[in-house]
Amino acid sequence: MADHMTKPLNQLAKDILADGVVDASEVRKMKERLYADGVIDREEADFLFKINDGVSGMKNARGWKKLFVDAITSHVLDDPQSPGEVDAAETRYLLKKISADGKVDDVELALLVNIVTKAKATSSAFQRFVLAALKAAILEDGVIDAAEVKMLRSVVYGSGSGGGAGVDRPEADFLFELNDAVSGRRNHPSWKRFFVEAITKHVLEDEDSPGEVDTKEGAWLLQNIQGDGTVDDVELALLRNLKAKAKTLPAALKAKMAQWKI
């Protein structure tokens, strides 16, 4: 690839994909080519997605994931039309490209997490896609590990998430669904801490009843806690935390806490 700076991108892609993997030399040359003008344009973004689809799951050079994530993030967030944001058109583009091969691989998942973490705002469709992709990746082995908790923190608390630094209702529902799916498994201890912290934040840091669990929030909590027919140790830890921190609790929730000896 001696002429990697001038060769048409479609031909460069064929050269890189010839052996089915991206090596360190190819990462260096792609980075040199793509950042030559300081801008990642749509043709270059398409090129990167084509490469990733072609080498997905292979033992690529460590620098490949970083190059892909940084470059696509720049393409989306550094554009003049909606700087710092993922608008509707960019959402359609990303979802089409990421879904093209029928899967969200670890490189694309890292991209989604990075965008949510760095964006000032993202579309609701993009937020739903990220949560669904993250859930699918986590539930592949049915256990939540430390790295996955870190990703969850980035997505839920990211400035480009639905609730921004807070936790909105779709994110809170998502966390309950995730907990039901992994309940009783050998999850990393940080999962319980994060779940309790995030749901407490959702309930006690809302604008309608700050510091309190109001009647509607109490009903929502009980519906989610009892939804799978069991009350696990993670949910019990949440209730203990709410009992300790909330200024007031609704009667129905208090009654259930007493029944569960909290």
Phi and psi restraints in degrees (value plus and minus 20) as a CYANA .aco file:
   2 ALA   PHI     -81.3   -41.3
   2 ALA   PSI     -49.0    -9.0
   3 ASP   PHI    -123.4   -83.4
   3 ASP   PSI      15.1    55.1
   4 HIS   PHI     -83.5   -43.5
   4 HIS   PSI     -38.2     1.8
   5 MET   PHI    -101.8   -61.8
   5 MET   PSI     -40.2    -0.2
   6 THR   PHI    -139.7   -99.7
   6 THR   PSI     -38.0     2.0
   7 LYS   PHI     -83.9   -43.9
   7 LYS   PSI     119.5   159.5
   8 PRO   PHI     -74.6   -34.6
   8 PRO   PSI     122.7   162.7
   9 LEU   PHI     -81.5   -41.5
   9 LEU   PSI     -54.9   -14.9
  10 ASN   PHI     -85.0   -45.0
  10 ASN   PSI     -54.8   -14.8
  11 GLN   PHI     -94.5   -54.5
  11 GLN   PSI     -57.7   -17.7
  12 LEU   PHI     -82.0   -42.0
  12 LEU   PSI     -59.6   -19.6
  13 ALA   PHI     -83.1   -43.1
  13 ALA   PSI     -62.5   -22.5
  14 LYS   PHI     -80.8   -40.8
  14 LYS   PSI     -61.5   -21.5
  15 ASP   PHI     -82.7   -42.7
  15 ASP   PSI     -64.9   -24.9
  16 ILE   PHI     -87.8   -47.8
  16 ILE   PSI     -58.5   -18.5
  17 LEU   PHI    -102.1   -62.1
  17 LEU   PSI     -24.1    15.9
  18 ALA   PHI     -76.9   -36.9
  18 ALA   PSI     -58.8   -18.8
  19 ASP   PHI    -122.6   -82.6
  19 ASP   PSI     -17.6    22.4
  20 GLY   PHI      60.4   100.4
  20 GLY   PSI     -15.9    24.1
  21 VAL   PHI    -159.7  -119.7
  21 VAL   PSI     138.7   178.7
  22 VAL   PHI    -125.5   -85.5
  22 VAL   PSI     100.3   140.3
  23 ASP   PHI    -118.2   -78.2
  23 ASP   PSI     154.6   194.6
  24 ALA   PHI     -81.8   -41.8
  24 ALA   PSI     -57.3   -17.3
  25 SER   PHI     -85.1   -45.1
  25 SER   PSI     -59.7   -19.7
  26 GLU   PHI     -88.7   -48.7
  26 GLU   PSI     -56.0   -16.0
  27 VAL   PHI     -81.2   -41.2
  27 VAL   PSI     -66.0   -26.0
  28 ARG   PHI     -81.1   -41.1
  28 ARG   PSI     -64.6   -24.6
  29 LYS   PHI     -88.9   -48.9
  29 LYS   PSI     -58.9   -18.9
  30 MET   PHI     -84.2   -44.2
  30 MET   PSI     -62.7   -22.7
  31 LYS   PHI     -82.3   -42.3
  31 LYS   PSI     -61.8   -21.8
  32 GLU   PHI     -82.3   -42.3
  32 GLU   PSI     -62.1   -22.1
  33 ARG   PHI     -90.3   -50.3
  33 ARG   PSI     -68.3   -28.3
  34 LEU   PHI     -89.3   -49.3
  34 LEU   PSI     -54.6   -14.6
  35 TYR   PHI    -117.6   -77.6
  35 TYR   PSI     -10.0    30.0
  36 ALA   PHI     -77.5   -37.5
  36 ALA   PSI     -57.8   -17.8
  37 ASP   PHI    -124.6   -84.6
  37 ASP   PSI     -15.5    24.5
  38 GLY   PHI      58.3    98.3
  38 GLY   PSI     -15.3    24.7
  39 VAL   PHI    -152.6  -112.6
  39 VAL   PSI     117.1   157.1
  40 ILE   PHI    -120.3   -80.3
  40 ILE   PSI      86.1   126.1
  41 ASP   PHI    -109.6   -69.6
  41 ASP   PSI     158.8   198.8
  42 ARG   PHI     -83.9   -43.9
  42 ARG   PSI     -59.4   -19.4
  43 GLU   PHI     -81.8   -41.8
  43 GLU   PSI     -60.2   -20.2
  44 GLU   PHI     -89.3   -49.3
  44 GLU   PSI     -58.0   -18.0
  45 ALA   PHI     -83.6   -43.6
  45 ALA   PSI     -63.6   -23.6
  46 ASP   PHI     -78.9   -38.9
  46 ASP   PSI     -61.8   -21.8
  47 PHE   PHI     -78.1   -38.1
  47 PHE   PSI     -65.3   -25.3
  48 LEU   PHI     -86.1   -46.1
  48 LEU   PSI     -61.0   -21.0
  49 PHE   PHI     -84.7   -44.7
  49 PHE   PSI     -58.7   -18.7
  50 LYS   PHI     -82.2   -42.2
  50 LYS   PSI     -64.3   -24.3
  51 ILE   PHI     -81.2   -41.2
  51 ILE   PSI     -67.0   -27.0
  52 ASN   PHI     -83.2   -43.2
  52 ASN   PSI     -61.4   -21.4
  53 ASP   PHI     -81.7   -41.7
  53 ASP   PSI     -53.7   -13.7
  54 GLY   PHI     -97.6   -57.6
  54 GLY   PSI     -41.9    -1.9
  55 VAL   PHI    -139.2   -99.2
  55 VAL   PSI     -10.1    29.9
  56 SER   PHI     -76.3   -36.3
  56 SER   PSI     110.8   150.8
  57 GLY   PHI      63.2   103.2
  57 GLY   PSI     -21.7    18.3
  58 MET   PHI    -111.1   -71.1
  58 MET   PSI     149.2   189.2
  59 LYS   PHI    -104.8   -64.8
  59 LYS   PSI      56.0    96.0
  60 ASN   PHI    -103.2   -63.2
  60 ASN   PSI     143.5   183.5
  61 ALA   PHI     -79.5   -39.5
  61 ALA   PSI     126.4   166.4
  62 ARG   PHI     -79.3   -39.3
  62 ARG   PSI     -50.5   -10.5
  63 GLY   PHI     -93.6   -53.6
  63 GLY   PSI     -32.1     7.9
  64 TRP   PHI     -84.2   -44.2
  64 TRP   PSI     -68.2   -28.2
  65 LYS   PHI     -79.2   -39.2
  65 LYS   PSI     -64.5   -24.5
  66 LYS   PHI     -83.5   -43.5
  66 LYS   PSI     -63.4   -23.4
  67 LEU   PHI     -80.4   -40.4
  67 LEU   PSI     -68.0   -28.0
  68 PHE   PHI     -81.1   -41.1
  68 PHE   PSI     -70.1   -30.1
  69 VAL   PHI     -82.9   -42.9
  69 VAL   PSI     -67.5   -27.5
  70 ASP   PHI     -83.9   -43.9
  70 ASP   PSI     -63.3   -23.3
  71 ALA   PHI     -89.8   -49.8
  71 ALA   PSI     -65.2   -25.2
  72 ILE   PHI     -89.0   -49.0
  72 ILE   PSI     -57.1   -17.1
  73 THR   PHI     -80.5   -40.5
  73 THR   PSI     -63.4   -23.4
  74 SER   PHI     -83.5   -43.5
  74 SER   PSI     -62.2   -22.2
  75 HIS   PHI     -78.2   -38.2
  75 HIS   PSI     -59.6   -19.6
  76 VAL   PHI    -102.8   -62.8
  76 VAL   PSI     -62.5   -22.5
  77 LEU   PHI    -114.5   -74.5
  77 LEU   PSI     -36.5     3.5
  78 ASP   PHI    -122.7   -82.7
  78 ASP   PSI      -3.5    36.5
  79 ASP   PHI     -99.9   -59.9
  79 ASP   PSI     132.4   172.4
  80 PRO   PHI     -94.5   -54.5
  80 PRO   PSI     -41.5    -1.5
  81 GLN   PHI     -91.2   -51.2
  81 GLN   PSI     -64.1   -24.1
  82 SER   PHI    -162.8  -122.8
  82 SER   PSI      46.4    86.4
  83 PRO   PHI     -79.0   -39.0
  83 PRO   PSI     110.7   150.7
  84 GLY   PHI      60.2   100.2
  84 GLY   PSI     -20.6    19.4
  85 GLU   PHI    -147.2  -107.2
  85 GLU   PSI     135.9   175.9
  86 VAL   PHI    -125.7   -85.7
  86 VAL   PSI      84.2   124.2
  87 ASP   PHI    -106.4   -66.4
  87 ASP   PSI    -197.4  -157.4
  88 ALA   PHI     -81.4   -41.4
  88 ALA   PSI     -62.4   -22.4
  89 ALA   PHI     -86.2   -46.2
  89 ALA   PSI     -61.6   -21.6
  90 GLU   PHI     -87.6   -47.6
  90 GLU   PSI     -55.3   -15.3
  91 THR   PHI     -80.8   -40.8
  91 THR   PSI     -67.4   -27.4
  92 ARG   PHI     -80.2   -40.2
  92 ARG   PSI     -62.1   -22.1
  93 TYR   PHI     -83.1   -43.1
  93 TYR   PSI     -70.5   -30.5
  94 LEU   PHI     -82.6   -42.6
  94 LEU   PSI     -65.4   -25.4
  95 LEU   PHI     -85.4   -45.4
  95 LEU   PSI     -57.8   -17.8
  96 LYS   PHI     -85.1   -45.1
  96 LYS   PSI     -66.1   -26.1
  97 LYS   PHI     -88.1   -48.1
  97 LYS   PSI     -64.1   -24.1
  98 ILE   PHI     -89.7   -49.7
  98 ILE   PSI     -53.0   -13.0
  99 SER   PHI    -107.1   -67.1
  99 SER   PSI     -24.6    15.4
 100 ALA   PHI     -76.6   -36.6
 100 ALA   PSI     -58.0   -18.0
 101 ASP   PHI    -119.2   -79.2
 101 ASP   PSI     -10.1    29.9
 102 GLY   PHI      59.7    99.7
 102 GLY   PSI     -10.2    29.8
 103 LYS   PHI    -170.3  -130.3
 103 LYS   PSI     139.9   179.9
 104 VAL   PHI    -133.2   -93.2
 104 VAL   PSI      86.9   126.9
 105 ASP   PHI    -104.8   -64.8
 105 ASP   PSI     159.9   199.9
 106 ASP   PHI     -85.7   -45.7
 106 ASP   PSI     -50.0   -10.0
 107 VAL   PHI     -90.0   -50.0
 107 VAL   PSI     -64.5   -24.5
 108 GLU   PHI     -89.0   -49.0
 108 GLU   PSI     -56.0   -16.0
 109 LEU   PHI     -83.9   -43.9
 109 LEU   PSI     -61.0   -21.0
 110 ALA   PHI     -82.3   -42.3
 110 ALA   PSI     -55.8   -15.8
 111 LEU   PHI     -83.3   -43.3
 111 LEU   PSI     -68.1   -28.1
 112 LEU   PHI     -79.5   -39.5
 112 LEU   PSI     -64.4   -24.4
 113 VAL   PHI     -83.8   -43.8
 113 VAL   PSI     -62.1   -22.1
 114 ASN   PHI     -83.9   -43.9
 114 ASN   PSI     -61.5   -21.5
 115 ILE   PHI     -85.0   -45.0
 115 ILE   PSI     -65.7   -25.7
 116 VAL   PHI     -81.9   -41.9
 116 VAL   PSI     -57.5   -17.5
 117 THR   PHI     -87.7   -47.7
 117 THR   PSI     -58.1   -18.1
 118 LYS   PHI    -117.4   -77.4
 118 LYS   PSI     -43.8    -3.8
 119 ALA   PHI     -90.0   -50.0
 119 ALA   PSI     127.6   167.6
 120 LYS   PHI     -96.3   -56.3
 120 LYS   PSI     -51.9   -11.9
 121 ALA   PHI    -179.0  -139.0
 121 ALA   PSI     129.7   169.7
 122 THR   PHI    -156.6  -116.6
 122 THR   PSI     142.4   182.4
 123 SER   PHI     -95.2   -55.2
 123 SER   PSI     137.6   177.6
 124 SER   PHI     -84.2   -44.2
 124 SER   PSI     -54.2   -14.2
 125 ALA   PHI     -84.6   -44.6
 125 ALA   PSI     -59.5   -19.5
 126 PHE   PHI     -86.1   -46.1
 126 PHE   PSI     -62.7   -22.7
 127 GLN   PHI     -80.5   -40.5
 127 GLN   PSI     -63.4   -23.4
 128 ARG   PHI     -84.1   -44.1
 128 ARG   PSI     -59.9   -19.9
 129 PHE   PHI     -83.7   -43.7
 129 PHE   PSI     -62.5   -22.5
 130 VAL   PHI     -83.1   -43.1
 130 VAL   PSI     -66.1   -26.1
 131 LEU   PHI     -82.4   -42.4
 131 LEU   PSI     -61.5   -21.5
 132 ALA   PHI     -85.6   -45.6
 132 ALA   PSI     -61.3   -21.3
 133 ALA   PHI     -86.0   -46.0
 133 ALA   PSI     -61.1   -21.1
 134 LEU   PHI     -86.6   -46.6
 134 LEU   PSI     -61.7   -21.7
 135 LYS   PHI     -81.8   -41.8
 135 LYS   PSI     -65.3   -25.3
 136 ALA   PHI     -81.3   -41.3
 136 ALA   PSI     -61.4   -21.4
 137 ALA   PHI     -86.6   -46.6
 137 ALA   PSI     -62.1   -22.1
 138 ILE   PHI     -87.0   -47.0
 138 ILE   PSI     -61.7   -21.7
 139 LEU   PHI    -100.9   -60.9
 139 LEU   PSI     -20.4    19.6
 140 GLU   PHI     -78.8   -38.8
 140 GLU   PSI     -57.9   -17.9
 141 ASP   PHI    -130.4   -90.4
 141 ASP   PSI     -19.8    20.2
 142 GLY   PHI      54.9    94.9
 142 GLY   PSI     -11.0    29.0
 143 VAL   PHI    -154.6  -114.6
 143 VAL   PSI     123.6   163.6
 144 ILE   PHI    -119.8   -79.8
 144 ILE   PSI      98.5   138.5
 145 ASP   PHI    -119.4   -79.4
 145 ASP   PSI     158.7   198.7
 146 ALA   PHI     -82.1   -42.1
 146 ALA   PSI     -60.7   -20.7
 147 ALA   PHI     -84.3   -44.3
 147 ALA   PSI     -56.6   -16.6
 148 GLU   PHI     -90.9   -50.9
 148 GLU   PSI     -55.6   -15.6
 149 VAL   PHI     -82.9   -42.9
 149 VAL   PSI     -59.8   -19.8
 150 LYS   PHI     -81.8   -41.8
 150 LYS   PSI     -62.3   -22.3
 151 MET   PHI     -83.7   -43.7
 151 MET   PSI     -62.5   -22.5
 152 LEU   PHI     -79.7   -39.7
 152 LEU   PSI     -63.1   -23.1
 153 ARG   PHI     -80.0   -40.0
 153 ARG   PSI     -64.4   -24.4
 154 SER   PHI     -82.4   -42.4
 154 SER   PSI     -62.1   -22.1
 155 VAL   PHI     -93.1   -53.1
 155 VAL   PSI     -67.4   -27.4
 156 VAL   PHI     -89.6   -49.6
 156 VAL   PSI     -60.1   -20.1
 157 TYR   PHI    -115.8   -75.8
 157 TYR   PSI     -21.0    19.0
 158 GLY   PHI     -84.0   -44.0
 158 GLY   PSI     128.6   168.6
 159 SER   PHI     -83.9   -43.9
 159 SER   PSI     -41.8    -1.8
 160 GLY   PHI    -116.4   -76.4
 160 GLY   PSI      -9.9    30.1
 161 SER   PHI    -104.5   -64.5
 161 SER   PSI     154.1   194.1
 162 GLY   PHI     -78.5   -38.5
 162 GLY   PSI     -61.3   -21.3
 163 GLY   PHI    -120.1   -80.1
 163 GLY   PSI     -11.0    29.0
 164 GLY   PHI      41.2    81.2
 164 GLY   PSI    -154.3  -114.3
 165 ALA   PHI     -90.5   -50.5
 165 ALA   PSI     -35.0     5.0
 166 GLY   PHI    -110.1   -70.1
 166 GLY   PSI    -184.8  -144.8
 167 VAL   PHI    -149.3  -109.3
 167 VAL   PSI      94.5   134.5
 168 ASP   PHI    -109.3   -69.3
 168 ASP   PSI     156.5   196.5
 169 ARG   PHI     -83.3   -43.3
 169 ARG   PSI     -64.6   -24.6
 170 PRO   PHI     -78.5   -38.5
 170 PRO   PSI     -57.9   -17.9
 171 GLU   PHI     -88.0   -48.0
 171 GLU   PSI     -61.5   -21.5
 172 ALA   PHI     -85.1   -45.1
 172 ALA   PSI     -62.9   -22.9
 173 ASP   PHI     -80.0   -40.0
 173 ASP   PSI     -62.1   -22.1
 174 PHE   PHI     -79.4   -39.4
 174 PHE   PSI     -62.6   -22.6
 175 LEU   PHI     -86.7   -46.7
 175 LEU   PSI     -58.8   -18.8
 176 PHE   PHI     -85.4   -45.4
 176 PHE   PSI     -61.9   -21.9
 177 GLU   PHI     -81.0   -41.0
 177 GLU   PSI     -61.9   -21.9
 178 LEU   PHI     -85.0   -45.0
 178 LEU   PSI     -63.1   -23.1
 179 ASN   PHI     -83.9   -43.9
 179 ASN   PSI     -60.3   -20.3
 180 ASP   PHI     -80.6   -40.6
 180 ASP   PSI     -57.9   -17.9
 181 ALA   PHI     -91.3   -51.3
 181 ALA   PSI     -47.1    -7.1
 182 VAL   PHI    -133.4   -93.4
 182 VAL   PSI     -11.2    28.8
 183 SER   PHI     -77.2   -37.2
 183 SER   PSI     112.6   152.6
 184 GLY   PHI      63.5   103.5
 184 GLY   PSI     -23.9    16.1
 185 ARG   PHI    -105.6   -65.6
 185 ARG   PSI     150.0   190.0
 186 ARG   PHI    -106.6   -66.6
 186 ARG   PSI      47.4    87.4
 187 ASN   PHI     -97.2   -57.2
 187 ASN   PSI     138.2   178.2
 188 HIS   PHI     -85.1   -45.1
 188 HIS   PSI     121.4   161.4
 189 PRO   PHI     -74.5   -34.5
 189 PRO   PSI     -47.4    -7.4
 190 SER   PHI     -87.0   -47.0
 190 SER   PSI     -40.0     0.0
 191 TRP   PHI     -83.3   -43.3
 191 TRP   PSI     -68.0   -28.0
 192 LYS   PHI     -80.1   -40.1
 192 LYS   PSI     -64.5   -24.5
 193 ARG   PHI     -81.2   -41.2
 193 ARG   PSI     -64.4   -24.4
 194 PHE   PHI     -86.1   -46.1
 194 PHE   PSI     -65.2   -25.2
 195 PHE   PHI     -78.3   -38.3
 195 PHE   PSI     -69.6   -29.6
 196 VAL   PHI     -80.8   -40.8
 196 VAL   PSI     -64.6   -24.6
 197 GLU   PHI     -83.5   -43.5
 197 GLU   PSI     -65.6   -25.6
 198 ALA   PHI     -89.3   -49.3
 198 ALA   PSI     -65.3   -25.3
 199 ILE   PHI     -88.6   -48.6
 199 ILE   PSI     -57.1   -17.1
 200 THR   PHI     -81.8   -41.8
 200 THR   PSI     -63.2   -23.2
 201 LYS   PHI     -81.3   -41.3
 201 LYS   PSI     -62.6   -22.6
 202 HIS   PHI     -80.9   -40.9
 202 HIS   PSI     -62.0   -22.0
 203 VAL   PHI    -100.9   -60.9
 203 VAL   PSI     -61.5   -21.5
 204 LEU   PHI    -114.9   -74.9
 204 LEU   PSI     -32.1     7.9
 205 GLU   PHI    -132.4   -92.4
 205 GLU   PSI       6.2    46.2
 206 ASP   PHI    -104.1   -64.1
 206 ASP   PSI     144.2   184.2
 207 GLU   PHI     -98.7   -58.7
 207 GLU   PSI     -47.4    -7.4
 208 ASP   PHI     -95.2   -55.2
 208 ASP   PSI     -61.3   -21.3
 209 SER   PHI    -163.3  -123.3
 209 SER   PSI      45.2    85.2
 210 PRO   PHI     -79.9   -39.9
 210 PRO   PSI     112.8   152.8
 211 GLY   PHI      61.2   101.2
 211 GLY   PSI     -23.5    16.5
 212 GLU   PHI    -145.5  -105.5
 212 GLU   PSI     135.9   175.9
 213 VAL   PHI    -123.8   -83.8
 213 VAL   PSI      85.6   125.6
 214 ASP   PHI    -102.3   -62.3
 214 ASP   PSI     158.7   198.7
 215 THR   PHI     -80.0   -40.0
 215 THR   PSI     -64.2   -24.2
 216 LYS   PHI     -85.6   -45.6
 216 LYS   PSI     -61.0   -21.0
 217 GLU   PHI     -85.5   -45.5
 217 GLU   PSI     -58.6   -18.6
 218 GLY   PHI     -82.4   -42.4
 218 GLY   PSI     -63.0   -23.0
 219 ALA   PHI     -84.7   -44.7
 219 ALA   PSI     -60.7   -20.7
 220 TRP   PHI     -83.4   -43.4
 220 TRP   PSI     -64.1   -24.1
 221 LEU   PHI     -80.6   -40.6
 221 LEU   PSI     -67.5   -27.5
 222 LEU   PHI     -85.2   -45.2
 222 LEU   PSI     -58.2   -18.2
 223 GLN   PHI     -81.0   -41.0
 223 GLN   PSI     -63.4   -23.4
 224 ASN   PHI     -95.5   -55.5
 224 ASN   PSI     -58.1   -18.1
 225 ILE   PHI     -88.5   -48.5
 225 ILE   PSI     -58.6   -18.6
 226 GLN   PHI    -113.5   -73.5
 226 GLN   PSI     -20.2    19.8
 227 GLY   PHI     -78.7   -38.7
 227 GLY   PSI     -55.1   -15.1
 228 ASP   PHI    -118.4   -78.4
 228 ASP   PSI     -12.6    27.4
 229 GLY   PHI      66.0   106.0
 229 GLY   PSI     -23.1    16.9
 230 THR   PHI    -156.1  -116.1
 230 THR   PSI     135.5   175.5
 231 VAL   PHI    -135.3   -95.3
 231 VAL   PSI      87.0   127.0
 232 ASP   PHI    -109.9   -69.9
 232 ASP   PSI     159.3   199.3
 233 ASP   PHI     -86.2   -46.2
 233 ASP   PSI     -48.6    -8.6
 234 VAL   PHI     -88.8   -48.8
 234 VAL   PSI     -64.3   -24.3
 235 GLU   PHI     -88.9   -48.9
 235 GLU   PSI     -56.3   -16.3
 236 LEU   PHI     -84.0   -44.0
 236 LEU   PSI     -59.3   -19.3
 237 ALA   PHI     -83.4   -43.4
 237 ALA   PSI     -58.2   -18.2
 238 LEU   PHI     -81.5   -41.5
 238 LEU   PSI     -67.6   -27.6
 239 LEU   PHI     -83.7   -43.7
 239 LEU   PSI     -59.8   -19.8
 240 ARG   PHI     -82.2   -42.2
 240 ARG   PSI     -60.3   -20.3
 241 ASN   PHI     -86.4   -46.4
 241 ASN   PSI     -61.1   -21.1
 242 LEU   PHI     -85.9   -45.9
 242 LEU   PSI     -59.9   -19.9
 243 LYS   PHI     -82.2   -42.2
 243 LYS   PSI     -57.0   -17.0
 244 ALA   PHI     -96.4   -56.4
 244 ALA   PSI     -50.5   -10.5
 245 LYS   PHI    -126.0   -86.0
 245 LYS   PSI     -46.4    -6.4
 246 ALA   PHI     -94.5   -54.5
 246 ALA   PSI     120.5   160.5
 247 LYS   PHI     -91.7   -51.7
 247 LYS   PSI     -56.9   -16.9
 248 THR   PHI    -162.3  -122.3
 248 THR   PSI     133.7   173.7
 249 LEU   PHI    -150.9  -110.9
 249 LEU   PSI     125.1   165.1
 250 PRO   PHI     -91.0   -51.0
 250 PRO   PSI     135.3   175.3
 251 ALA   PHI     -79.2   -39.2
 251 ALA   PSI     -62.0   -22.0
 252 ALA   PHI     -81.5   -41.5
 252 ALA   PSI     -60.2   -20.2
 253 LEU   PHI     -90.2   -50.2
 253 LEU   PSI     -59.8   -19.8
 254 LYS   PHI     -79.3   -39.3
 254 LYS   PSI     -62.4   -22.4
 255 ALA   PHI     -82.2   -42.2
 255 ALA   PSI     -62.3   -22.3
 256 LYS   PHI     -87.7   -47.7
 256 LYS   PSI     -57.5   -17.5
 257 MET   PHI     -81.8   -41.8
 257 MET   PSI     -60.2   -20.2
 258 ALA   PHI     -85.6   -45.6
 258 ALA   PSI     -60.3   -20.3
 259 GLN   PHI     -82.8   -42.8
 259 GLN   PSI     -57.2   -17.2
 260 TRP   PHI    -109.9   -69.9
 260 TRP   PSI      -9.8    30.2
 261 LYS   PHI      38.7    78.7
 261 LYS   PSI      26.8    66.8
